[in-house]
Amino acid sequence: MTETEFLSLFDRYHDMVYRLALSCTRSTQDAEDIVQTVFLKLLDVRTPPTPGKERAWLAQVTVNASRDLLRANRRRQWEPLDADIPFSAPEEGALFDAVMALPDKYRAVVHLHYYEGYSYAETAQILRTSPSAVSMRLHRARNLLRSSLEEDTYGPSVSKDL
Amino acid sequence: MDRLYQRTFDQIHLPEERAAVVRKALASRCSQTEQEVIPMKHFKRLPRPVTAAAALILVFALSATAFAYGQRFYSFMSGGSVQDITDENGQVIGVQGSVDPDLAVPPVELRDDGRLYLTANGENADITGLCSDETPYIYECTGSDGLRHTFIIGGEPDAVGWAEFIWDEDGLPTAGTSQFATPEGRDGAPWFDAAMEQLNLPW
């Protein structure tokens, strides 16, 4: 991979990696570090991903790097989210907070499916689990989001769409 | 949901100044000699992710002893193998190797109807409800190598983990491999520790 090709991938996907890492870790600082880790791996990897498959490769490496970090810093699971993002509408902030309050194992599934648009099978491949497990996690995550949003001022309008 | 989720996360970006710093450092690393590379933040090397399988190494006092690879391989029914290692006197002191998680054949399968099936050794047994985060399901069989293989399955159906152990002819546990499905890895798998205690395994 040439430098131009590599930097083009960085420009195209660094936000994707950052969003997914933030969803997994709930920490902007960790997500920033993971962006660097993931692209360093892309630079150093002996067999780079097949052209056209870079996005899925980056997603998989991001999930793995996030899991490593979560495992190494278990205490952070109990820390409040450090992101302070000025959303343009209150229901967006409500949804973001509700998603970030989901247990670890649900957030990556939700993000990969609802934001990145991956199918159950593709999400399962990235997370190295089965499509049935993805389907079950999404079902449970939606239920959790619904009950969490119903308690929020702006939530009821959002929760009915879940 | 899809549209609101998209709209919400579209507003999240890696801060521009941070992106510029990382990009510059990566570009430098791409094209420059080692002396010219912009130093990047040091990252502690962390263990493989929780889904990675790892061959457990049973080596005693290895640091003080020269070792060599022996002649014997142990193959997991769930994929991969390890090789024994010997000390300078030819005594077997353990096994060593690694297992590629991509090549693993899980001994358990969550089917579309939400039920969990044991599939190791050609089994097709519904084990739904027989294991949980706290309780392991244990299955044993004799492999084509004539050795005892023990499978341990645990966790909830949507995050099921498993392990396989091989016992040698003397009835001693020789090698093991495991995959955990939760972000905490073994720390989040009390079923694994319960099985270790039940089977009197040293890991």
Interface residues (C-beta under 8 A of the other chain):
Chain A: E3 F6 L7 F10 D11 H14 D15 V17 Y18 R19 L22 S23 A31 E32 D33 V35 Q36 T37 F39 L40 L43 V63 N64 A65 S66 R67 D68 L69 L70 R71 A72 R74 A83 I85 F87 S88 A89 E91 E92 L95 F96 V99 D104 K105 V110 H111 Y114 Y115 L127 R128 T129 S130 S132 A133 M136 R137 R140 R142 V158 D161 L162
Chain B: M1 D2 L4 Y5 Q6 R7 T8 F9 Q11 I12 H13 L14 P15 R18 A19 V22 R23 A25 L26 A27 R29 C30 S31 M40 K41 F43 K44 L46 P47 R48 P49 V50 T51 A52 P101 E109 L110 R111 D112 G114 P157 D158 A159 V160 A181 T182 P183 E184 G185 D187
